[in-house]
């Protein structure tokens, strides 16, 4: 029974890592930029939801929706007015820029929302479900179900809509997509918007089990490890890599001495980079492309 509870908690935590990792992979596939501010965008999304739901008193689902829209617009404008101009620059410059953006986002969060941890009530707060004698928090189930639904929506979007197919074409060959009449620059901005929206979903789903503060964006480091483990170009791999790290962390926390939980993600990433540098599920991405 205890093992099942640990697995559910690990999968839920891994889903959060996986959603943030999806943002990494979406942007990297399209623009070859590694956005090290991805975790901080999740943090901003959580604070935005807090503003709508906790401060303005909107219904949870309405506030959730507005937070996603707001952060999607933010991601779109961020690419259009800042990040678009570094495409083609040395990777070192791009990495430094995204890291700097992360510091700026954390500073702004501290200025606008303060540095004290906060939270807001959700329909899943302090709710439990008993399955076969195992007590499972609804917060964990909501994260898992939300991740599955979002992954399904993204799959349908990228495979069954003209815009989704255009995004795939742009990520595979920018020049060919441009010659076919696809507005590549706008498509890239829309990908940043989707990435910011996905990160917001991760932040809101995480909020019932983790307080919201300006430092929660550091979770993006472990999400980056999840993306590496899954295969940095693979969308399914990002989710599976997140699940592997999430479950491994919970197992380490339950059965290994104190401290091992904090390094589990990086030990796994190091092992994967040593044994299979392309990632565990890179083959999935190659087959789909």
Secondary structure by P-SEA (a helix, b strand, c coil): caaaaaaaaaaaaaaaaaaaaaaaaaaaacccccccaaaaaaaaaaaaaaaacccccccaaaaaaaaaaaaaaaaaaaaaccccccccccaaaaaaaaaaaaaaaaaaaaaaccccccccccccccbbbbcccbbbbaaaaaaaaaaaaaaaaaaaaacccaaaaaaaaaaacaaaaaaaccaaaaaaaaaaaaaaaaaaaaaaaaccccccccccccaaaaaaaaaaaaccccaaaaaaaaaaaaaaaaaaacccccccccaaaaaaaaaaaacccccccaaaaaaac
